[in-house]
Amino acid sequence: MDWLTEKQQNKKLSKHDTNLVCVRVIFILAVKGNLKIQTILRLKATNIVPILPTTLIKELIMESYDSAETLDKIKQQIAENPIILYMKGSPKLPSCGFSSQASQAVMSCGVQFAYVDILQNPDIRSELPAYADWPTFPQLWVDGELVGGCDIILEMFQQGELQPLMKQTSEKYNDE
């Protein structure tokens, strides 16, 4: 007999309560970095994770985050990376058209940059829009300042404004 079944019998937990315990443990592990969200979604798809309403799963995810800790992580990422792109996916394998276009423009500038896949970091995905006062992704940050999203990145690139900004920032930090 597995642990959850035993607890359900001994403590008279309902099936719903048992499901909540299971999901809470899984999401706490995910938030602490021990499980990836894609793994959880695969588990859910195979019925290893009980099927629960998406709204409940989102609430459980948000309960698991420490907002202040997440904001500190965002501030640290921005401070440590002169050029950082928050996007869906990676520059080589973007997960949405806007992120694809933005990362192509940034890569075309020929400078090194960091990126954060917000699909792998739901805490950042949740907190960054409020911190940045910018509701959408991707978000390009240069020298600690928000440049903007896909439309602004593309417009700056097309007008020849993005390349010098990126090169100046890269040179500034490479000289230090």
Steps between C-alpha positions, in 0.01 A plus 500: 500500500646839406538791740208704364262205510603424858458864605164514326377199697655596836414868492179465305626736229260539213617416149502875428720568807736223395521652153578840652780354714651330197483809283636726776803277549568485128472876453712578805769275351459680168536843655809394692650394168483125551237446229444681172150622411509289180554190715196588708290554189612160365410342834160670487446375144579143607269522804786454747409844626127511575293694253403824665354819359765725344392791720574294811840399364581866431398592856726228638789622287456857618472389865839334467684812387670744726435828321784687671744219419390507137540879477850468649582237237373727220699799631812284526460370144461853366796628703730214401414498129550823305276364224224257593197382307205350688325283246298187436746229411862557407659706221577180310160345569244773572152393607304788352518725195561819695789345693638363174496841331646679803781247550588511128532878515716482813719222357544701181674769704790260547551543874474256787182513703329299769149367478245358740239254378190610688326174416759324717473773766131560573584705808687750282225486239254597772701773676699673224206678332415683823865578574560629147161665464489318164231233460635286218794287392761512360671776698845633415704658780820691416729647763237455771224674305198352323525566127163347419326212334500349154356799313746747652795262451411449134438870438834593658675230298341613172590863569859409585466604865528159666840401361694800640326470838591134525859551384559795736362306794702192413822703464432687824480177699777319314743783584426471873 
